[in-house]
Amino acid sequence: MIGLKLTQLELLEILRFCIGKTQILIKGFTKLNKFGLILTNYPKRILLLVFFITGFLFYYAFLSDSRLRVDFSLEQMSPENDPEKVNYDNYRSNFSREDNSLLLIYVPPTNPLTYESLSIVDSIVSDIKKIETNSNCVNLRYFPCEFFEYKGDSKALNTRYAHFTDYNDDNRQLTLRVHHIYKDDVEHKISMDGKNFNFDKNYDVDRYIEVFKSPYYTDYTFEVPDTKDDFVCLESVYEIDKQSGIYSSVSINHTSYTMVKGCPSANPHVYSLSNIKNISGDLVFNLSEDFKGNEYVYFEDCGYDQVCSIDEDGYSDYDKDPSHDDYPRGKENNNVFDCEPFDCGYDKICPPSFFKKYGIKKPDDYYYPGPDEDCSEGDVIDEDWSNVAYFDWEINGDFLDVNNNEVWDCEFFDDSKLKGIDFVKQHPFYKNIILSENDEIGGIFITLDDRVQGQDFRALFFNDLDEIINKNKSKYNWQWYDAGIPVLRTRYVELLNEERSFFIPLAFFVIMSILFFVFRQINSIVLPVICISITLVWVSALMAFVGMSINVISYLTYNLLMIIGCSNSIHVQMKYHEGLFLKKGKVGSLREVMSKMGGALFLTSFTTSIGFFSLCLTNIRLIKEFGFILGIGVFVMFIIMIIVLPVLLLVVKTPKYSMSERLIKGGSHKIIKWIENRVFKNYRFIIVSSLCLFAVVSVGMLRIDYNVSILDDLRPGNDLYENIKSVQGNMGGMFPLEVILEFENSAISKDNIIKIDEFKNKIIEIDDISSANSVSDVLSLYLAGSYNLFLEKSNCYTGIDFNKEVIPEDINELNRIFDEKSKFMNSASAFITKDHKKVRISGRMFDIKADQANAIKNEIDRIAKDIFKDIKVDVFVTGSTFLALKTADYLVSNLTYSFGLAFLIIFISMIILFKSIKLSLISVLPNIIPLMFAAAVMGFQDIKLRPTTAMTFAIALGIAVDNTIHFLARFRQEYPYSENIKDALSKTLYITGKAIMSTTLVLSLGFAVLYFSELRPNHEFGILSTIILILALFGSLLLLPSILIAVNPKLYIGKNK
């Protein structure tokens, strides 16, 4: 980000310079009579200029291509200049994305394996594949994603020149559609990998480009080389005037080049029970009519009458009646269901292997006379139904013919579903993804196209996806939940937008309510709101310019600036009304506001911004950006309030004298009188009580916990929180785990592949890790297909095993398989680099805490050392999850450093202002106790130390100390007139005390509204900030005067000449 590349030493030097110039600036603001004269002489011109600048910045911030965007990613939460970040960048530079997969799980009324459920899911999968943003040919980054429909009325007279850039990461055929306006006037020049292709001059496009032309459009199909970041997309367009030959840039949104949405991907990106295939290429769960008929008898208990029961009561008396003619004599204990057609033979007794095969519990009185693994003569295997003999009475109509097939229904017992379940549960990539362990919940796994990046384009996909799911909910009443990094990012941003749309208007409402309560005049409400709005537009433009996005922290910028702006406006308007009360006239009062109020407002803005700027010294990007933009924003607010607000007050009607009189002489006297009595009579008790409180809160500070998890940012009950928890509870974790093995030499050998698979399996055994995949899994699938090793064990189940015995010993054969141009490497490139030296193990974890993350990394390192002890292999455990949780390691040190620096700078600034070290020291305790009390609340109430709560202290210190500055500044002005400390304190309380109470009310209510936030960081930020400000108010009006009285004999304050 622009402006944040400074070293800590450089920042300290800048801050030192600023402090050195503070006194000069304050003096300068007291001599602004000439500046005030200019402003009051040309108010309309100044306002016109301000509004013109604001209009331009509004367009830049919210309407231009560089507009401010809302986004969120786990990487934003990561620390900078950390080895973990280096490892993560190394992983991202070698392997495909980890954050482009999501999982939908569904709970149908019956179970996900019924014909009806599979048919519904198949329809949903088909609809998801049609979502246009999930395609291989749409430029989602630079081009509007819209269908193009030729209407026959578009015209263009200029030639177009288009430049294309590469972004894709594997071999694909990519199609770009260009609309023909006038066929003879369109010249296509395409730049790809530095090569220019001119189609109108019969360029050779052979294997690189395939062209299909129609009267209305041309399709260019690119066979893209398998290089990093290859994808052809429209980046810029230029018009050329044929007569002059001059090129001019054209907005992509206003060109005749239009990309097509919805080009289907060559390889499916959506996986579910309805469309997965086995090694042979057949659907695992067939949706044929035969399947539909058989699904109801898979586990039916049909008894000796050979008729399937229609309930779950088990055998009927007829089934168990030994007097029946066909009851097998000599086997009185054989009251198990008929297994005759289930490969159990004509003895009608199922062998133990049958129960093992189908996972059926044996009856309590089970008896089988033969060997355990009975496959003897007379037993009919389930593939050979032609040899099954029927009893006459079985087809004479005296039974319930469920399927109307004129034969007893158990004959057609089909175990394909059981084989399919085994296939899914043993498949390295489908396990706990598309079917839960209890077979009651299904899943749809979606891999987004690589170009679905940024909130704008993710939202396009999720809007369509939500529409598809909502249709299912309304029609079938299924339960749906989603999880995955794209879900977290998209739903998080949606939540941020909802919070912005709620809390910003709410903050405006609170501000207007307070302004109305204080001033009770429309102009005193509208004019500050205009100034605050101007500031927000200017700050938004700055955020857009430096490339900042609105995220979970930076969106607080608006609330904070609105609160600070309201506080400033109260001070400005109170000073204005003080002048009117003293009958200095409108112009004279406003000039005094700019000259005399400028210094005080500058100092309070300076101390507040120091609190924000101190956050730039942290090692966390989100906090650093937030501190930078708010530090600038506070000064922008100061400039607007000290210049624009007085000018606006000048052009509106002068308020009535009675209003100024009420503001100066009335209100809050009873409260101030009570405070005055308590301070003068009980100042020792107040000081001792404050010191006792200081000791108590010190204990709570030691209990602060910074062991956070990713989902800790969401409050329980939030839809996003509940969705992710539901998916985790049924399918396992959805947070990414990435392990990179970097071999000194090639990883391609039989021994190394076996070790990699062993390493992966050991990782899966670690607590909180639900799955992991490696190149060995891809190899097992490949070898199963190549060598027909699709294992079938006694027809009991079909699975896929990693069989080290079938891995070729011949290194040449392995090199052939792993050749970069081979079909295998096309799939395996996600797990191994082309030079075969870096191997990726990609897994899924539960929502873990920071200490668990460290424990997992240590355990993986230990396993690696044990397995690869004879090979030189470097192991890196990374992923966006670990990167985000790494923040916890820096919070305490960053908080201590930034808070200490902010406190030091503010302390030095007060020495410069008051020219007294003692007076500055007196101001310390009233500002320290509120901060320590808030820290104690965190410790006792289990509020975790996270970026937002950590920055609360530096921010609140900068804001809370303003009360102290205002109080001491007024006290210094009043003391020389009487040289009696109690008289000076009394006047200070009655004049400044009311303003401090009003501004604290504004600030506290502004922060308190965040209590209702669904985002836990903002919820806790609002609570802690409100606590600090309220206690700071008591510190300024109770504790500070008490200390001044107590140290009076030892304190000298010179006269103000």
C-alpha positions, -999 to +999 in steps of 0.1 A: +000+000+000+012+035-008+027+053+021+033+023+044+068+012+032+086+033+059+108+017+085+101+021+122+131+044+125+119+067+097+084+068+113+099+078+146+119+105+130+088+118+112+069+118+145+097+136+163+097+163+137+059+166+140+062+170+178+089+196+173+067+217+151+035+213+172+041+244+193+048+265+162+016+252+146-005+259+177+009+295+178+002+298+142-035+289+147-038+317+172-028+341+145-053+331+119-071+365+118-059+371+082-069+336+071-103+340+089-107+373+071-103+357+037-128+329+046-154+353+058-150+376+028-154+349+001-176+322+017-196+312-015-164+308-036-149+286-010-180+265-007-182+261-044-146+250-046-151+225-017-182+210-033-165+208-067-136+189-052-160+167-032-180+158-063-149+148-082-136+127-053-171+111-049-169+099-085-134+086-080-142+068-048-175+052-057-181+053-095-147+050-113-128+019-123-105+026-093-135+028-069-133+017-033-142-020-029-153-043-001-132-074+003-119-098+029-093-126+030-075-145+056-042-132+041-052-096+051-050-107+087-015-120+084+016-104+097+041-089+073+079-095+073+074-130+089+089-163+078+054-177+076+045-152+050+076-162+030+066-198+031+031-190+020+043-169-009+066-197-019+037-221-019+014-198-039+041-193-065+044-231-072+009-245-067-027-238-075-049-219-052-062-232-019-090-208-016-112-216-046-132-246-033-165-246-014-187-273+000-225-273+000-241-299+023-278-309+022-301-328+044-330-343+025-361-357+044-352-393+037-315-398+028-293-386+000-290-420-017-327-424-027-335-421-064-355-389-057-327-373-038-301-381-064-324-369-092-329-335-074-292-331-068-284-340-104-307-312-115-291-288-090-256-297-102-267-291-138-279-256-128-247-248-109-226-257-140-246-232-160-237-203-137-218-181-161-191-170-137-180-206-133-165-209-168-132-212-186-136-183-209-149-153-190-126-125-180-139-118-146-111-095-136-112-068-163-144-073-183-181-071-174-196-106-172-226-104-194-242-125-221-239-110-255-270-111-277-267-096-312-296-072-319-286-061-353-286-023-346-251-018-332-227+002-354-190+010-352-169+029-377-134+025-361-109-003-361-103-019-327-070-030-313-072-053-283-043-064-260-047-097-241-029-109-209-023-144-196-038-157-163-046-194-165-026-220-146-030-252-167-037-265-202-071-254-214-089-244-245-101-209-239-127-191-261-131-154-266-160-141-286-156-109-305-187-093-321-186-083-357-200-049-364-188-043-399-169-074-409-147-055-434-138-028-409-127-049-380-090-057-377-081-082-349-046-079-334-040-102-304-009-101-283-002-133-264+032-142-248+047-114-268+035-128-301+011-109-324-015-127-345-032-108-373-061-128-385-070-105-413-036-112-430-039-150-429-017-156-400-008-193-393-029-202-363-025-240-366-022-254-331-023-222-312-055-206-323-087-220-338-111-195-354-148-200-360-166-172-378-202-165-381-220-134-396-222-119-361-192-130-341-159-148-342-148-174-317-111-177-311-101-208-292-066-207-277-046-238-268-027-221-239+008-234-230+010-248-195+029-219-179+023-200-147-006-175-150-017-182-185-051-170-195-061-148-224-084-120-213-093-086-226-073-060-208-074-028-229-090-016-261-078+012-284-096+029-313-077+039-344-088+065-368-080+051-402-073+085-417-050+099-390-037+065-377-039+078-342-048+053-314-070+064-284-079+044-254-115+031-251-132+020-219-136-017-219-172-012-208-179+008-239-164-013-267-179-036-292-158-065-279-180-085-257-171-117-238-195-146-235-206-158-202-212-194-194-188-212-217-188-247-202-156-260-187-140-290-204-136-307-170-164-306-145-159-284-115-189-296-095-189-330-078-218-348-061-233-382-056-252-378-088-223-373-112-192-389-098-178-418-119-157-448-111-124-457-128-143-473-157-161-440-164-195-452-152-217-433-128-212-446-093-249-442-085-269-450-116-301-430-121-318-455-144-353-468-138-339-502-126-321-483-099-353-465-090-371-499-086-344-516-065-336-489-040-365-498-018-354-534-012-317-530-004-321-539+032-355-554+033-361-584+056-381-608+034-384-640+056-390-675+045-421-665+026-397-649+002-419-617+003-403-584+013-419-568+043-433-533+039-425-522+075-397-524+099-412-550+123-390-578+110-403-613+103-440-622+103-453-653+121-456-669+088-419-664+083-411-683+114-437-710+113-420-744+113-453-761+102-451-745+068-445-770+041-415-752+028-399-746+062-364-762+061-365-792+084-336-798+107-328-761+109-353-749+136-329-721+146-328-707+110-352-678+115-330-654+095-343-637+064-340-654+030-306-650+015-312-673-014-308-646-041-282-628-021-254-653-030-262-675+000-274-705-019-303-728-017-297-737+019-312-703+026-287-695+054-264-665+049-228-672+057-209-648+080-192-633+049-226-620+038-232-600+069-197-586+068-201-577+032-233-557+036-226-544+070-257-562+084-259-572+121-263-609+127-294-620+145-290-630+182-299-667+174-278-668+143-267-703+132-247-714+102-236-750+097-209-745+071-175-728+072-174-691+079-164-681+043-191-703+026-190-700-011-196-737-017-215-754-045-252-747-044-247-711-033-257-688-061-235-657-065-253-624-070-242-619-106-258-652-118-295-648-113-304-671-141-299-702-120-322-691-092-351-715-088-385-702-078-411-720-058-445-722-074-462-704-046-438-676-049-453-664-081-490-674-076-500-639-065-503-648-028-476-622-018-471-585-019-455-578-053-438-545-045-424-539-079-451-556-100-425-578-117-444-611-111-415-625-091-406-621-055-389-587-050-359-598-031-347-617-061-334-585-076-314-573-046-288-549-060-257-541-040-245-514-064-255-487-038-234-504-011-205-506-035-210-470-044-210-460-007-177-480-002-163-463-033-170-428-019-158-435+016-125-450+004-119-425-024-091-402-014-108-370-027-145-378-021-143-391+015-162-369+039-170-345+010-200-357-008-214-382+018-213-381+056-201-410+077-237-418+087-249-417+051-276-392+060-261-360+046-249-353+011-224-328-003-218-308-035-181-299-039-175-269-062-141-256-075-144-221-087-127-209-118-093-193-111-106-159-123-134-157-098-114-133-076-126-102-058-159-097-041-177-083-072-172-115-092-176-139-063-209-122-056-220-129-091-215-166-086-230-168-051-261-148-061-269-173-087-260-202-064-283-188-037-311-186-061-307-222-071-306-234-035-335-212-024-357-227-052-349-262-038-357-250-002-391-237-012-400-268-033-385-297-013-378-282+021-343-295+023-317-280+048-287-265+032-253-253+046-222-240+030-185-236+040-151-230+025-128-201+020-148-185-009-179-188+013-162-172+043-149-144+022-181-137+003-205-141+033-181-120+054-182-092+029-220-095+026-221-092+064-198-062+063-221-046+038-251-053+059-234-039+089-223-008+070-259-002+057-271-005+093-245+011+115-236+041+093-272+054+091-275+045+128-244+065+136-258+094+116-291+091+135-273+091+169-252+121+158-282+141+147-301+131+179-273+144+201-269+176+181-306+182+183-305+175+221-276+200+225-285+228+201-322+222+193-319+239+159-320+224+124-290+243+111-268+230+140-277+195+128-276+197+091-244+217+087-222+193+108-237+164+089-227+180+056-191+186+069-189+150+082-202+137+048-176+157+029-148+142+051-160+107+045-160+112+008-125+126+008-112+098+030-130+072+008-112+087-023-079+084-004-086+047+004-094+040-032-062+058-043-039+039-021-056+006-030-072-001+004-104-021+006-132-020+031-126-050+054-136-062+088-115-034+104-113-006+080-151-003+078-150+012+113-133+042+097-166+057+089-181+053+124-150+067+141-147+097+118-184+105+122-180+103+160-149+125+161-164+149+136-195+153+157-174+160+188-154+187+168-186+203+156-199+206+191-167+224+202-168+247+171-205+256+176-201+261+213-173+286+207-194+303+180-224+307+204-200+319+231-190+348+208-227+355+199-235+355+237-207+381+242-223+401+213-193+399+190-215+395+160-216+366+135-185+375+115-165+383+146-176+352+164-166+330+134-132+347+130-126+340+167-136+303+162-110+300+134-082+319+153-087+308+189-104+274+184-079+263+157-050+257+181-071+236+206-088+215+179-054+210+162-039+196+194-068+173+201-067+162+164-030+157+167-032+135+198-061+115+184-042+109+151-011+099+170-031+071+186-041+060+151-007+065+134+010+045+161-009+015+147+013+019+115+042+005+135+025-029+139+034-059+118-002-066+108-014-052+075-050-047+084-042-026+115-014-008+097-037+004+069-064+012+094-041+034+115-028+052+084-061+061+069-077+071+102-047+093+111-051+111+079-088+112+082-087+129+116-067+158+101-090+160+071-119+162+096-101+190+115-096+210+083-132+206+072-145+215+106-123+245+111-128+259+076-160+246+060-183+246+091-176+283+099-182+292+063-215+273+063-225+290+095-217+323+079-241+318+049-270+306+070-293+327+093-278+338+126-293+319+155-314+337+181-296+353+211-318+333+234-303+300+220-268+312+227-277+323+261-293+289+269-262+271+257-237+292+277-256+298+309-280+268+311-280+230+312-261+204+333-256+228+363-270+202+388-246+175+375-217+199+375-226+212+410-226+176+423-192+169+407-178+201+422-190+192+457-176+157+455-142+169+443-138+197+469-150+176+498-138+141+490-108+146+468-086+123+490-112+095+488-114+098+450-076+095+447-073+066+471-102+048+454-086+053+420-053+038+433-072+008+447-090+004+414-056+006+397-044-024+418-075-045+412-075-041+374-039-051+373-049-086+382-075-088+354-049-076+329-029-108+335-058-130+325-060-116+289-061-145+264-049-140+228-055-176+218-080-170+190-095-189+161-108-178+127-144-182+136-139-162+169-147-131+148-183-143+144-209-144+172-227-177+177-261-176+161-248-158+130-258-176+098-222-178+085-210-191+119-237-218+121-232-228+085-195-235+089-200-252+122-227-275+106-204-285+078-176-291+102-198-313+124-209-335+095-181-335+069-150-324+088-130-292+087-130-268+058-099-246+067-069-252+044-037-270+055-008-269+031+025-288+036+053-284+012+081-310+009+111-296-009+135-324-019+172-318-026+169-341-056+139-354-075+111-368-054+103-394-081+112-428-069+092-457-055+107-453-020+100-415-020+064-419-031+058-446-004+073-422+022+051-393+009+020-415+013+031-426+047+037-390+057+003-380+044-014-407+064+004-397+096-008-362+091-044-373+089-041-390+123-033-357+139-062-343+159-082-315+142-070-326+107-099-342+089-083-351+055-052-348+034-042-356-001-009-359-020+005-370-053+004-406-041-035-404-042-034-392-078-009-419-086-031-446-070-061-435-091-040-434-123-025-468-117-059-482-109-071-470-143-040-479-162-035-514-148-071-522-141-064-525-104-098-513-094-100-537-065-131-559-059-128-581-028-152-610-031-177-587-047-182-572-013-170-536-020-152-516-045-125-493-033-093-476-042-062-484-023-027-471-024-009-503-034+028-498-031+034-532-049+021-518-082+044-487-082+069-493-109+105-500-097+119-488-130+128-451-127+124-446-164+088-458-162+082-434-133+097-406-153+075-414-182+044-413-160+056-380-144+066-364-177+053-328-177+034-334-210+017-366-198-019-370-189-010-379-154+009-347-148-021-327-160-038-339-129-008-342-106+005-307-112-016-295-083+006-317-060+041-318-076+061-292-095+075-299-130+110-303-117+097-329-093+115-313-063+085-298-045+056-319-034+024-305-019+002-322+007-031-304+008-055-310+037-085-297+056-086-287+092-112-278+118-115-243+131-084-243+154-069-218+178-035-203+176-019-226+201-034-256+183-019-243+151+015-242+166+011-277+180+000-291+146+031-275+130+054-290+156+038-324+152+041-324+114+078-314+117+083-343+141+067-368+118+087-355+088+120-359+107+110-394+115+099-405+080+124-386+060+154-391+083+174-407+055+166-381+029+173-344+028+139-328+027+128-294+039+093-292+053+071-261+053+037-260+070+017-232+057-017-221+044-039-190+049-053-205+082-018-206+098-010-172+083-041-156+099-035-172+132+001-161+132-012-127+141-015-138+178+023-140+181+026-103+174-004-088+191+011-084+226+045-069+214+028-047+188+002-035+213+029-027+239+051-009+214+024+011+196+006+020+228+038+030+246+049+052+217+015+069+214+016+076+251+051+090+250+043+113+220+011+126+236+029+131+269+056+151+252+030+171+233+013+181+266+047+192+280+051+214+249+015+228+253+015+234+291+052+240+296+051+219+328+063+184+333+044+182+366+011+192+350+017+166+322+024+139+348-008+148+366-027+140+334-013+104+332-033+087+359-068+098+347-060+084+313-042+052+323-069+038+347-097+037+320-074+017+297-063-007+324-099-012+335-109-021+299-080-046+299-093-061+331-128-064+316-111-084+288-094-107+312-124-113+335-150-116+306-128-137+283-127-111+256-098-123+234-070-101+224-074-098+186-064-070+162-095-049+169-094-052+206-056-046+206-060-014+186-088-002+209-063+010+235-041+032+212-072+046+196-091+053+229-060+068+244-058+094+216-095+102+219-098+101+257-068+123+263-087+151+245-108+156+276-077+161+297-063+185+272-095+206+271-098+206+309-061+216+316-061+241+288-091+259+302-077+255+338-045+273+327-066+301+312-087+305+344-060+302+371-041+334+365-072+355+371-077+343+407-045+324+415-069+302+435-069+266+424-105+259+436-119+290+419-101+281+387-114+245+389-150+256+395-150+278+364-133+251+344-159+226+354-189+248+346-175+260+312-155+231+299-171+203+319-204+207+300-186+204+267-166+174+278-198+157+290-215+164+256-186+152+235-182+121+257-219+114+253-215+116+215-184+094+215-198+068+239-232+065+220-213+063+187-192+034+200-221+018+219-241+012+187-214-014+177-226-035+206-253-049+182-228-059+156-228-095+144-191-093+140-175-101+174-144-078+170-166-048+163-190-058+191-162-060+216-145-029+202-178-010+209-180-023+244-143-016+253-143+019+237-175+029+255-160+017+289-128+036+283-145+069+273-170+068+302-142+061+327-121+088+310-149+113+316-149+105+353-112+107+353-112+141+337-140+156+359-134+138+392-099+124+394-080+151+376-094+180+397-088+159+428-051+155+420-048+192+412-062+201+446-039+175+463-007+188+447-016+224+449+011+234+474+038+219+452+025+231+418+034+264+402+015+277+372+028+310+359+005+338+350-008+339+314+005+373+302 
